Amino acid sequence: MNIYTNKFSQQDEKKIKEFFIQKNGNFSDMQYAFWKVTINGLSVVFYKSGKFVIQGKEVSDLVFDFEKFMGIKSGNLQKNQNSSDDEIIIPATEYIGTDESGKGDFFGPLVTAGVLVNSELKDKFIDLGIKDSKKLDDKTITKLSAHIRNSSIHSIVVIMPEKYNKLYESFKNLNKLLAWGHARVIENILEKKQCEYALADKFGDESLIQNSLMKLGQKINLIQRVRGESDIAVAAASVIARAEFVKRVNEMSYKYGINFPKGASDKVVETAKIFSEKFGKKSLSEVSKIHFKTYALL
């Protein structure tokens, strides 16, 4: 993914637009921007703040023509020849970030969450110290989750073990189940407020989430990136997802009188054996994901 950025005044808008009209670009409206234009697979946005962005697989030729037309050569062209997954660029100031928690935990639910951010919220979340939940302890996650939920439009989809096992039996694939969860939180947020972009951590074929989206979601530009949690919106989603996961596991522990450990370690196997002795192996479907190898070890 290559990106070109520059800064222009409002008075330059007509001249810039004229260049892309001559190039037969496809114009569309975009929040916080004068317009967005797509041309030869590239995305161009001129924000009302004055920020101008061109991004795509190869932008050099268009940038050359553009700067020649404008009579300038002062922009910033960043190239990443190795992997488009290393750089996360969202051509919008407002977008949805999604992430999940529990997919690697034998005990407990699968939780998917989404958070809608804008420039103001992103700055606030950064100041609060929000980052990938895997880098935070449970106490901090719970505290930060309250801030996120109180200040943002968000959605949380919880699939408790009993339902999870039935869905997994139907999907026969964890990535398809994950995609279903991500699609649901995107749809839920779009019902509250429309936006043009969503960013999800990449966990499988990019078509999985897209194919799971329904009427509202089909209109959104979905971006999927490896290590998506490096983006503050996805990080915020990871925090509220993990906080909900921890809460549900704690509720399960209280209900059954057993402290359910996280992950899929030897301690998890030992706890599963204790649970089976007390409630029966079949009852594990009420508290765990039975397609895990852990279940076969019992």
Secondary structure, DSSP 8 states (H G I E B T S, - for coil): -EEEEEE--GGGHHHHHHHHHHTT-EEE--TTEEEEEEETTEEEEEETTSEEEEEES--HHHHHHHHHHHT----EEE---S-GGG----SSSSEEEEEEE-TT-SBS-EEEEEEEE-HHHHHHHHHHT---GGGS-HHHHHHHHHHHHHHSEEEEEEE-HHHHHHHHHHH--HHHHHHHHHHHHHHHHHHH---SEEEEE--S-THHHHHH--TTGGGSEEEEETTGGGSHHHHHHHHHHHHHHHHHHHHHHHHHT----SSSSHHHHHHHHHHHHHH-GGGGGGTB-TTSHHHHT-
